[in-house]
Each structure stands twice: as structure tokens, then as C-alpha cells.
Amino acid sequence: MRKNRFVISSAYIAALGGLLFGFDTAVISGAERSIQELFQLDGFWHGFTVAIALIGTVIGALTAGKPADFYGRKKVLIVLAALFGISAIGSALATNWHAFLFFRFIGGLGVGASSVIGPMYIAEISPARFRGRLVGLFQLNVVAGILLAFLSNYLVNQWVSNSAWRWMLGVEALPAILFLVLLFRIPQTPRWLVIRGQYTEALDLLRRLSSDNPKNELAEIKQSVNQGVNANADALFSKRYFVPIMLAFLLAFFNQMSGINAIMYYAPRIFEMAGFGTGSALLQSVSIGLTNFIFTLVGMAIIDRVGRKKLLLTGALGTAFFLAMVASILFRQSAENSWMVIYLVGFIAFFALSQGAVIWVFISEIFPNRVRAKGQAFGSFTHWFMAALVSWVFPVIAQSGDNGGGVAFVIFAVFMVLQFFVVWRFFPETKGKSLEEIEKDMCFSK
């Protein structure tokens, strides 16, 4: 039980990067209108200003793998915590548009890199029997951060009369400092220690991390790492890794083609399109964040029993239905406010239960030890590239005509139907298997 406490506390501290990830992603939704007015931005540059953090996430995700392999997962997480704090304070105090863009971009680097390093760190310290739930802590913290951002935006809007947007963005510095302090309490991962040849330290750490058989697990990790060396298999983009590369790409692609980040970034505006006032729209956004949090908890509770694949299949059907319902209201230009809330909440519930709970777990599992950092970086890069693209294009489509909003949601619904068939046909189940067992099942040695 004491060992379990150590691995759980280490996983939870690492997962706090997800809290900052979620907060940074959603907080702009409450500030974007004020920023547009302050800097007098037209539609194109307004979209660019909102998307600048996402551009940072693309670069952060793409470049995080190499320093994580060289310096270790823990040290990179410490740097990321500092980036979050600098971004929050700098964005809140920015006196011109260029400075604001710079500091939001810095925060985006932290978000993108944390989406690589956080889940990878947790996967590498977690026993197979509850790895899904522990890696799911990262996603739970992401949605907790989103809920916290929506709630913070609403409260700041109620309490602060001048420059409320600065307070909305600056609040993030507090959890960033807490994250930075707590990171000094966690260890490196045993798999990284093996890659660096520190076998004694790795064995001691496996004993502390609730391993059922530390010596056997160490032998499996060494075999996996050495097999990669003998096969000259450090290059991610090779024929041997085609399957996990495609699985990571497809999962990240469909995750964003659900429209989740468009909804998170523009939630208040979407509610305003349905007839809500500004204050009410911010409050309804809190309901989105709360639903996201509750159903992520449900997904975490069942992911190791139900499995990753069944959750993805269920979520694809549920999200497709509710996205189609939202589109029907927008096409009719109906004033059915309550139904808009119900349909968006239904979409969020199915998304959180399935893709939200699964994506970072699954991507952290399917790549072998020697290229896990690179594979996680590729999956996160795809995720954030698509997030930037969708978030930038969504307002263009939504404002293209009277039915623009409906067209956007129909596109999202169609992609969720397509996802169902792709997952059903091609995705394997990884629940209950060690990372080395998954590696053997995918036959990377061929």
C-alpha cells in the first residue's frame, strides 16, 4: 500500500501539468473579445491571436521528445512549469499586441510539450494493472483546468470591472508555481534510467513503484531497449513503426475533428449565437467544463475494465448524434436555448468518457521504449496541429453565412461517424498489458 502511495503521488504531481494545459487552453475564451477590442484586430488577426498559443503547442509537442530523452522526463517538466508561470504573468502585463503574442506563444510551448512528457512520464512509472487510470490522471487534470478556467473567467467578470481579461490570464501563475515546487519531489522514470545504463537505480525505483516482479520487469525493459539498439531502431519513421504511427495519427486527428477545441475556445460565442447574453454565456461555459470533468472521472474509473477500444466506439456514436443535434438548431436558427445547452453538454459527456479519457493513455502505450518520446511527440504534434487548424478555420466557416455554424457542426458529426468505423476495423485493445507486452504484440522486432 505504501508503494502504491508513492507511485500515485508521483503520477499526480506529473499530471498537474495537465491542469495548466487545460487552464491555458480554455482561459482565452473569456478574454478573446476584450483582446480583440483592445488591440483593434480584424477577423483574420483576431483568429491568429487566439491561435498563437496553439501554434506554440505544435512546436512544443514536436520538439519535446529529444530533450526528454537526453535530460530525462523530470527535468523537462520543471522547465515547462517555469514556462507556464512566465506566460501567465507576461500575458497579463502585456502592454502591446506583439508582447501579448510572445507570452501566449511561450505558454503554448508549455502546453504542447506537457502533452508529450506528462502522459509519457506517468506511463513509464505505472504498473500495468492500473496504468490506464494513472495516465488518465493527466486528462482528468486537463479537464479540471478547463473547468477552473471557465469558472475563474466567470468570477473575474463578475468581480473585476476594469481590465478583467488581465486577471483572467494572470491567475494561472499560482498553479504554475505550485507545480514547479512539487516536481522536485518526483523521481526519474525506470525506463529512462535503463536507456541511460543506470540499471541499479532503475531496479531500486521499480521496487518503490509497486512492480510485481522488479527483476523480471528490469530484464524485459533491458531486452526492449537493447533490441532497439541492435536493430538500429532509433528512427521513428521507419517501416517497423508504421502501425503505431498510423494509430497515433488517426486518434489525434479524429480527436480534433470532433470540434472539441473549437467549442472550448469559442464556447461563450457559441452560446451567444444561440441567444444568450455575455454573462449568461460565460456561466453556461462553466456547465461545459463541469460536465467534462465529471465524465472524465467516469472514463477513468472504467478504462481499465471496459478497455480503450470500446470507449472510443461508444464515444464516436454519442458525439456524432449530439453534434448533429447542435447543427439542426443552428440550421433552423432556433431560439431553443435550453436544447442547445443540453446538446452541447451531451457532446461533452460522450467526448470526455471516450476520446478525452483514452487519447493520452493510448498514445503513451503503443510505442516501444526506445522511441516512446518521439512517438508521443508525433501524436501530440498531430493533435495540436489539427487543434490550431480547426480553431482558426471554425470562426471562418461559422461566420461565412446564416448557416455557417450548422455547416461546421455537420462536418464534425460526419468525422465522428467515420471514426467509429476506423476504430472498429483497425484499433487494437491494450488494457491490462505491460508496455513490453504491447511492444511484442505489435511485432516491432520484424
C-alpha positions as a Python dict, from the first residue, in 0.01 Angstrom:
ca = {
    (1, 'M'): (0, 0, 0),
    (2, 'R'): (289, 234, 81),
    (3, 'K'): (439, 165, -263),
    (4, 'N'): (107, 244, -422),
    (5, 'R'): (103, 580, -247),
    (6, 'F'): (446, 664, -389),
    (7, 'V'): (355, 583, -749),
    (8, 'I'): (16, 754, -720),
    (9, 'S'): (161, 1072, -568),
    (10, 'S'): (436, 1085, -832),
    (11, 'A'): (181, 1035, -1109),
    (12, 'Y'): (-50, 1301, -970),
    (13, 'I'): (227, 1560, -939),
    (14, 'A'): (328, 1496, -1301),
    (15, 'A'): (-38, 1518, -1402),
    (16, 'L'): (-60, 1873, -1265),
    (17, 'G'): (97, 1974, -1594),
    (18, 'G'): (-239, 1874, -1740),
    (19, 'L'): (-414, 2121, -1508),
    (20, 'L'): (-206, 2403, -1654),
    (21, 'F'): (-255, 2258, -2003),
    (22, 'G'): (-635, 2273, -1960),
    (23, 'F'): (-639, 2613, -1791),
    (24, 'D'): (-418, 2772, -2056),
    (25, 'T'): (-629, 2620, -2334),
    (26, 'A'): (-966, 2744, -2206),
    (27, 'V'): (-886, 3071, -2032),
    (28, 'I'): (-860, 3265, -2359),
    (29, 'S'): (-1232, 3204, -2425),
    (30, 'G'): (-1323, 3465, -2164),
    (31, 'A'): (-1059, 3718, -2273),
    (32, 'E'): (-1061, 3696, -2652),
    (33, 'R'): (-1334, 3957, -2711),
    (34, 'S'): (-1166, 4218, -2486),
    (35, 'I'): (-831, 4149, -2651),
    (36, 'Q'): (-984, 4195, -2996),
    (37, 'E'): (-1127, 4533, -2894),
    (38, 'L'): (-813, 4648, -2711),
    (39, 'F'): (-575, 4578, -2998),
    (40, 'Q'): (-836, 4663, -3268),
    (41, 'L'): (-797, 4334, -3454),
    (42, 'D'): (-989, 4236, -3765),
    (43, 'G'): (-1125, 3881, -3807),
    (44, 'F'): (-807, 3732, -3951),
    (45, 'W'): (-570, 3874, -3689),
    (46, 'H'): (-818, 3802, -3412),
    (47, 'G'): (-815, 3436, -3516),
    (48, 'F'): (-436, 3445, -3532),
    (49, 'T'): (-415, 3594, -3182),
    (50, 'V'): (-637, 3319, -3041),
    (51, 'A'): (-443, 3054, -3234),
    (52, 'I'): (-91, 3177, -3144),
    (53, 'A'): (-85, 2960, -2832),
    (54, 'L'): (-186, 2661, -3046),
    (55, 'I'): (99, 2736, -3285),
    (56, 'G'): (324, 2720, -2979),
    (57, 'T'): (174, 2385, -2881),
    (58, 'V'): (259, 2242, -3223),
    (59, 'I'): (625, 2343, -3185),
    (60, 'G'): (636, 2237, -2820),
    (61, 'A'): (495, 1894, -2898),
    (62, 'L'): (729, 1847, -3194),
    (63, 'T'): (1047, 1937, -3005),
    (64, 'A'): (982, 1791, -2659),
    (65, 'G'): (1094, 1433, -2729),
    (66, 'K'): (1467, 1488, -2777),
    (67, 'P'): (1533, 1685, -2453),
    (68, 'A'): (1313, 1433, -2265),
    (69, 'D'): (1539, 1152, -2388),
    (70, 'F'): (1861, 1340, -2315),
    (71, 'Y'): (1787, 1519, -1986),
    (72, 'G'): (1509, 1298, -1855),
    (73, 'R'): (1136, 1346, -1820),
    (74, 'K'): (1154, 1511, -1477),
    (75, 'K'): (1393, 1793, -1573),
    (76, 'V'): (1191, 1883, -1879),
    (77, 'L'): (873, 1902, -1668),
    (78, 'I'): (1049, 2150, -1437),
    (79, 'V'): (1133, 2375, -1733),
    (80, 'L'): (771, 2354, -1854),
    (81, 'A'): (638, 2464, -1515),
    (82, 'A'): (856, 2775, -1541),
    (83, 'L'): (725, 2846, -1893),
    (84, 'F'): (364, 2834, -1771),
    (85, 'G'): (437, 3087, -1497),
    (86, 'I'): (627, 3323, -1729),
    (87, 'S'): (347, 3306, -1986),
    (88, 'A'): (73, 3382, -1735),
    (89, 'I'): (246, 3684, -1583),
    (90, 'G'): (371, 3816, -1917),
    (91, 'S'): (34, 3785, -2091),
    (92, 'A'): (-144, 3961, -1805),
    (93, 'L'): (101, 4252, -1805),
    (94, 'A'): (146, 4286, -2182),
    (95, 'T'): (112, 4648, -2297),
    (96, 'N'): (116, 4584, -2672),
    (97, 'W'): (-5, 4319, -2915),
    (98, 'H'): (340, 4180, -3002),
    (99, 'A'): (429, 4124, -2637),
    (100, 'F'): (95, 3954, -2582),
    (101, 'L'): (158, 3721, -2878),
    (102, 'F'): (505, 3634, -2747),
    (103, 'F'): (390, 3536, -2399),
    (104, 'R'): (89, 3341, -2526),
    (105, 'F'): (324, 3159, -2762),
    (106, 'I'): (551, 3070, -2466),
    (107, 'G'): (250, 2924, -2285),
    (108, 'G'): (166, 2724, -2596),
    (109, 'L'): (514, 2572, -2595),
    (110, 'G'): (447, 2454, -2240),
    (111, 'V'): (107, 2308, -2329),
    (112, 'G'): (240, 2117, -2630),
    (113, 'A'): (544, 1980, -2450),
    (114, 'S'): (345, 1884, -2140),
    (115, 'S'): (104, 1684, -2356),
    (116, 'V'): (408, 1477, -2459),
    (117, 'I'): (606, 1448, -2137),
    (118, 'G'): (328, 1423, -1877),
    (119, 'P'): (149, 1111, -2009),
    (120, 'M'): (481, 951, -2107),
    (121, 'Y'): (623, 1002, -1758),
    (122, 'I'): (316, 853, -1591),
    (123, 'A'): (302, 555, -1830),
    (124, 'E'): (668, 474, -1760),
    (125, 'I'): (627, 468, -1380),
    (126, 'S'): (287, 292, -1367),
    (127, 'P'): (220, -80, -1310),
    (128, 'A'): (20, -236, -1596),
    (129, 'R'): (-275, -328, -1372),
    (130, 'F'): (-377, 37, -1320),
    (131, 'R'): (-173, 226, -1579),
    (132, 'G'): (-487, 344, -1762),
    (133, 'R'): (-625, 510, -1452),
    (134, 'L'): (-293, 673, -1362),
    (135, 'V'): (-224, 808, -1710),
    (136, 'G'): (-589, 915, -1710),
    (137, 'L'): (-500, 1148, -1421),
    (138, 'F'): (-335, 1369, -1680),
    (139, 'Q'): (-658, 1405, -1877),
    (140, 'L'): (-854, 1449, -1554),
    (141, 'N'): (-629, 1742, -1469),
    (142, 'V'): (-672, 1881, -1820),
    (143, 'V'): (-1050, 1895, -1778),
    (144, 'A'): (-1014, 2021, -1421),
    (145, 'G'): (-802, 2303, -1562),
    (146, 'I'): (-1066, 2377, -1826),
    (147, 'L'): (-1339, 2386, -1560),
    (148, 'L'): (-1122, 2606, -1338),
    (149, 'A'): (-1059, 2846, -1628),
    (150, 'F'): (-1429, 2875, -1717),
    (151, 'L'): (-1522, 2927, -1350),
    (152, 'S'): (-1237, 3175, -1297),
    (153, 'N'): (-1339, 3371, -1607),
    (154, 'Y'): (-1699, 3394, -1484),
    (155, 'L'): (-1599, 3507, -1133),
    (156, 'V'): (-1343, 3759, -1256),
    (157, 'N'): (-1602, 3902, -1496),
    (158, 'Q'): (-1840, 3946, -1201),
    (159, 'W'): (-1588, 4097, -960),
    (160, 'V'): (-1344, 4299, -1174),
    (161, 'S'): (-1469, 4598, -1370),
    (162, 'N'): (-1150, 4719, -1541),
    (163, 'S'): (-912, 4503, -1748),
    (164, 'A'): (-1076, 4181, -1625),
    (165, 'W'): (-901, 3988, -1904),
    (166, 'R'): (-562, 4057, -1745),
    (167, 'W'): (-673, 3892, -1421),
    (168, 'M'): (-822, 3600, -1615),
    (169, 'L'): (-485, 3526, -1773),
    (170, 'G'): (-267, 3611, -1473),
    (171, 'V'): (-436, 3372, -1228),
    (172, 'E'): (-257, 3079, -1399),
    (173, 'A'): (71, 3182, -1233),
    (174, 'L'): (-47, 3042, -897),
    (175, 'P'): (-88, 2674, -1001),
    (176, 'A'): (228, 2706, -1215),
    (177, 'I'): (435, 2793, -907),
    (178, 'L'): (279, 2505, -710),
    (179, 'F'): (357, 2264, -995),
    (180, 'L'): (719, 2382, -1009),
    (181, 'V'): (774, 2329, -636),
    (182, 'L'): (615, 1981, -626),
    (183, 'L'): (814, 1849, -925),
    (184, 'F'): (1130, 1836, -715),
    (185, 'R'): (967, 1552, -516),
    (186, 'I'): (924, 1305, -804),
    (187, 'P'): (1184, 1056, -941),
    (188, 'Q'): (1307, 996, -1293),
    (189, 'T'): (1143, 701, -1469),
    (190, 'P'): (1293, 350, -1457),
    (191, 'R'): (1277, 313, -1835),
    (192, 'W'): (1475, 633, -1888),
    (193, 'L'): (1731, 514, -1630),
    (194, 'V'): (1771, 188, -1826),
    (195, 'I'): (1819, 379, -2151),
    (196, 'R'): (2098, 573, -1974),
    (197, 'G'): (2252, 249, -1844),
    (198, 'Q'): (2169, 316, -1477),
    (199, 'Y'): (2045, -36, -1401),
    (200, 'T'): (2090, -38, -1022),
    (201, 'E'): (1896, 287, -982),
    (202, 'A'): (1626, 154, -1215),
    (203, 'L'): (1586, -166, -1011),
    (204, 'D'): (1559, 27, -685),
    (205, 'L'): (1300, 257, -838),
    (206, 'L'): (1092, -33, -975),
    (207, 'R'): (1074, -173, -621),
    (208, 'R'): (944, 162, -497),
    (209, 'L'): (690, 184, -781),
    (210, 'S'): (483, -124, -691),
    (211, 'S'): (633, -354, -955),
    (212, 'D'): (505, -713, -909),
    (213, 'N'): (846, -857, -1006),
    (214, 'P'): (1112, -582, -1026),
    (215, 'K'): (1394, -806, -1154),
    (216, 'N'): (1185, -959, -1432),
    (217, 'E'): (1048, -619, -1531),
    (218, 'L'): (1401, -475, -1541),
    (219, 'A'): (1510, -765, -1764),
    (220, 'E'): (1216, -700, -2001),
    (221, 'I'): (1297, -329, -2020),
    (222, 'K'): (1666, -401, -2087),
    (223, 'Q'): (1574, -651, -2358),
    (224, 'S'): (1340, -399, -2519),
    (225, 'V'): (1598, -121, -2511),
    (226, 'N'): (1885, -341, -2627),
    (227, 'Q'): (1674, -488, -2906),
    (228, 'G'): (1617, -135, -3030),
    (229, 'V'): (1991, -67, -3024),
    (230, 'N'): (2080, -387, -3207),
    (231, 'A'): (1817, -322, -3472),
    (232, 'N'): (1929, 39, -3517),
    (233, 'A'): (1569, 128, -3442),
    (234, 'D'): (1600, 482, -3304),
    (235, 'A'): (1444, 632, -3616),
    (236, 'L'): (1069, 669, -3558),
    (237, 'F'): (964, 700, -3921),
    (238, 'S'): (1054, 354, -4041),
    (239, 'K'): (852, 62, -4170),
    (240, 'R'): (870, -124, -3838),
    (241, 'Y'): (672, 151, -3661),
    (242, 'F'): (411, 211, -3930),
    (243, 'V'): (126, 68, -3721),
    (244, 'P'): (171, 280, -3404),
    (245, 'I'): (243, 591, -3614),
    (246, 'M'): (-85, 550, -3802),
    (247, 'L'): (-280, 471, -3485),
    (248, 'A'): (-142, 780, -3309),
    (249, 'F'): (-213, 997, -3613),
    (250, 'L'): (-569, 872, -3655),
    (251, 'L'): (-658, 906, -3287),
    (252, 'A'): (-518, 1261, -3265),
    (253, 'F'): (-677, 1359, -3598),
    (254, 'F'): (-1026, 1241, -3505),
    (255, 'N'): (-991, 1388, -3156),
    (256, 'Q'): (-973, 1737, -3303),
    (257, 'M'): (-1214, 1678, -3592),
    (258, 'S'): (-1480, 1628, -3326),
    (259, 'G'): (-1464, 2006, -3284),
    (260, 'I'): (-1372, 1987, -2916),
    (261, 'N'): (-1118, 2269, -2916),
    (262, 'A'): (-1335, 2492, -3134),
    (263, 'I'): (-1609, 2451, -2871),
    (264, 'M'): (-1368, 2511, -2582),
    (265, 'Y'): (-1211, 2820, -2740),
    (266, 'Y'): (-1535, 2975, -2860),
    (267, 'A'): (-1788, 2840, -2607),
    (268, 'P'): (-1917, 3182, -2496),
    (269, 'R'): (-1962, 3293, -2859),
    (270, 'I'): (-2141, 2969, -2949),
    (271, 'F'): (-2384, 3030, -2665),
    (272, 'E'): (-2426, 3390, -2778),
    (273, 'M'): (-2515, 3257, -3126),
    (274, 'A'): (-2798, 3069, -2952),
    (275, 'G'): (-2927, 3388, -2789),
    (276, 'F'): (-2750, 3401, -2451),
    (277, 'G'): (-2615, 3729, -2312),
    (278, 'T'): (-2244, 3767, -2237),
    (279, 'G'): (-2265, 3697, -1863),
    (280, 'S'): (-2501, 3405, -1913),
    (281, 'A'): (-2279, 3267, -2190),
    (282, 'L'): (-1981, 3263, -1953),
    (283, 'L'): (-2192, 3085, -1691),
    (284, 'Q'): (-2313, 2825, -1943),
    (285, 'S'): (-1949, 2763, -2032),
    (286, 'V'): (-1899, 2653, -1671),
    (287, 'S'): (-2162, 2382, -1730),
    (288, 'I'): (-1950, 2258, -2022),
    (289, 'G'): (-1641, 2244, -1803),
    (290, 'L'): (-1824, 2070, -1517),
    (291, 'T'): (-1967, 1803, -1749),
    (292, 'N'): (-1623, 1749, -1898),
    (293, 'F'): (-1477, 1694, -1551),
    (294, 'I'): (-1750, 1457, -1426),
    (295, 'F'): (-1748, 1230, -1730),
    (296, 'T'): (-1369, 1222, -1745),
    (297, 'L'): (-1388, 1081, -1392),
    (298, 'V'): (-1630, 816, -1518),
    (299, 'G'): (-1400, 732, -1809),
    (300, 'M'): (-1101, 699, -1577),
    (301, 'A'): (-1294, 471, -1344),
    (302, 'I'): (-1382, 223, -1619),
    (303, 'I'): (-1097, 249, -1871),
    (304, 'D'): (-901, -44, -1726),
    (305, 'R'): (-1215, -262, -1707),
    (306, 'V'): (-1401, -171, -2025),
    (307, 'G'): (-1092, -109, -2236),
    (308, 'R'): (-977, 167, -2468),
    (309, 'K'): (-1144, 44, -2788),
    (310, 'K'): (-1498, 6, -2651),
    (311, 'L'): (-1485, 354, -2503),
    (312, 'L'): (-1376, 501, -2837),
    (313, 'L'): (-1656, 322, -3024),
    (314, 'T'): (-1923, 434, -2776),
    (315, 'G'): (-1796, 791, -2779),
    (316, 'A'): (-1790, 814, -3160),
    (317, 'L'): (-2160, 731, -3184),
    (318, 'G'): (-2262, 958, -2896),
    (319, 'T'): (-2067, 1260, -3013),
    (320, 'A'): (-2193, 1220, -3372),
    (321, 'F'): (-2555, 1227, -3253),
    (322, 'F'): (-2523, 1537, -3034),
    (323, 'L'): (-2315, 1728, -3290),
    (324, 'A'): (-2591, 1664, -3544),
    (325, 'M'): (-2849, 1796, -3297),
    (326, 'V'): (-2650, 2116, -3242),
    (327, 'A'): (-2630, 2159, -3620),
    (328, 'S'): (-3007, 2119, -3651),
    (329, 'I'): (-3066, 2410, -3410),
    (330, 'L'): (-2816, 2632, -3591),
    (331, 'F'): (-2967, 2549, -3931),
    (332, 'R'): (-3313, 2640, -3805),
    (333, 'Q'): (-3170, 2948, -3630),
    (334, 'S'): (-3385, 2844, -3341),
    (335, 'A'): (-3406, 3023, -3010),
    (336, 'E'): (-3423, 2691, -2824),
    (337, 'N'): (-3154, 2793, -2574),
    (338, 'S'): (-3213, 2510, -2332),
    (339, 'W'): (-3179, 2247, -2606),
    (340, 'M'): (-2852, 2399, -2726),
    (341, 'V'): (-2713, 2364, -2374),
    (342, 'I'): (-2840, 2004, -2347),
    (343, 'Y'): (-2692, 1901, -2682),
    (344, 'L'): (-2351, 2059, -2615),
    (345, 'V'): (-2343, 1903, -2268),
    (346, 'G'): (-2433, 1566, -2423),
    (347, 'F'): (-2149, 1600, -2673),
    (348, 'I'): (-1901, 1690, -2399),
    (349, 'A'): (-2015, 1395, -2185),
    (350, 'F'): (-1954, 1140, -2461),
    (351, 'F'): (-1627, 1306, -2565),
    (352, 'A'): (-1490, 1310, -2208),
    (353, 'L'): (-1597, 950, -2147),
    (354, 'S'): (-1422, 825, -2460),
    (355, 'Q'): (-1164, 1024, -2655),
    (356, 'G'): (-1086, 1255, -2368),
    (357, 'A'): (-1008, 967, -2133),
    (358, 'V'): (-834, 749, -2391),
    (359, 'I'): (-611, 964, -2615),
    (360, 'W'): (-311, 1027, -2391),
    (361, 'V'): (-330, 678, -2239),
    (362, 'F'): (-337, 501, -2575),
    (363, 'I'): (-64, 707, -2742),
    (364, 'S'): (165, 660, -2441),
    (365, 'E'): (120, 280, -2465),
    (366, 'I'): (161, 191, -2833),
    (367, 'F'): (522, 299, -2896),
    (368, 'P'): (820, 88, -2780),
    (369, 'N'): (1062, 212, -2516),
    (370, 'R'): (1336, 345, -2745),
    (371, 'V'): (1105, 568, -2949),
    (372, 'R'): (831, 641, -2696),
    (373, 'A'): (934, 1004, -2652),
    (374, 'K'): (944, 1056, -3029),
    (375, 'G'): (615, 871, -3079),
    (376, 'Q'): (443, 1068, -2804),
    (377, 'A'): (578, 1388, -2962),
    (378, 'F'): (440, 1285, -3302),
    (379, 'G'): (95, 1208, -3160),
    (380, 'S'): (87, 1536, -2969),
    (381, 'F'): (214, 1728, -3273),
    (382, 'T'): (-71, 1586, -3483),
    (383, 'H'): (-321, 1671, -3209),
    (384, 'W'): (-207, 2030, -3176),
    (385, 'F'): (-160, 2090, -3547),
    (386, 'M'): (-520, 1987, -3602),
    (387, 'A'): (-630, 2192, -3298),
    (388, 'A'): (-469, 2504, -3444),
    (389, 'L'): (-620, 2437, -3787),
    (390, 'V'): (-972, 2369, -3659),
    (391, 'S'): (-971, 2660, -3413),
    (392, 'W'): (-853, 2901, -3681),
    (393, 'V'): (-1091, 2779, -3952),
    (394, 'F'): (-1401, 2733, -3733),
    (395, 'P'): (-1490, 3104, -3700),
    (396, 'V'): (-1434, 3150, -4073),
    (397, 'I'): (-1687, 2875, -4154),
    (398, 'A'): (-1926, 2975, -3875),
    (399, 'Q'): (-1938, 3336, -3997),
    (400, 'S'): (-1950, 3251, -4368),
    (401, 'G'): (-2329, 3283, -4388),
    (402, 'D'): (-2653, 3235, -4198),
    (403, 'N'): (-2599, 2857, -4188),
    (404, 'G'): (-2223, 2864, -4132),
    (405, 'G'): (-2247, 2736, -3775),
    (406, 'G'): (-2467, 2446, -3880),
    (407, 'V'): (-2226, 2350, -4160),
    (408, 'A'): (-1933, 2342, -3915),
    (409, 'F'): (-2115, 2108, -3677),
    (410, 'V'): (-2227, 1879, -3960),
    (411, 'I'): (-1863, 1841, -4064),
    (412, 'F'): (-1769, 1747, -3707),
    (413, 'A'): (-2055, 1490, -3689),
    (414, 'V'): (-1952, 1323, -4017),
    (415, 'F'): (-1597, 1276, -3894),
    (416, 'M'): (-1722, 1111, -3575),
    (417, 'V'): (-1919, 856, -3781),
    (418, 'L'): (-1604, 790, -3983),
    (419, 'Q'): (-1405, 746, -3663),
    (420, 'F'): (-1640, 471, -3545),
    (421, 'F'): (-1561, 254, -3847),
    (422, 'V'): (-1187, 324, -3838),
    (423, 'V'): (-1159, 231, -3468),
    (424, 'W'): (-1378, -78, -3514),
    (425, 'R'): (-1164, -205, -3802),
    (426, 'F'): (-807, -109, -3712),
    (427, 'F'): (-755, -28, -3342),
    (428, 'P'): (-619, -295, -3101),
    (429, 'E'): (-704, -328, -2732),
    (430, 'T'): (-417, -253, -2490),
    (431, 'K'): (-580, -283, -2147),
    (432, 'G'): (-407, -499, -1886),
    (433, 'K'): (-81, -541, -2080),
    (434, 'S'): (264, -418, -1983),
    (435, 'L'): (432, -176, -2219),
    (436, 'E'): (675, -451, -2319),
    (437, 'E'): (387, -695, -2390),
    (438, 'I'): (222, -438, -2616),
    (439, 'E'): (554, -395, -2794),
    (440, 'K'): (580, -771, -2856),
    (441, 'D'): (218, -792, -2977),
    (442, 'M'): (289, -530, -3242),
    (443, 'C'): (594, -724, -3362),
    (444, 'F'): (838, -434, -3376),
    (445, 'S'): (1129, -676, -3400),
    (446, 'K'): (1034, -770, -3756),
}
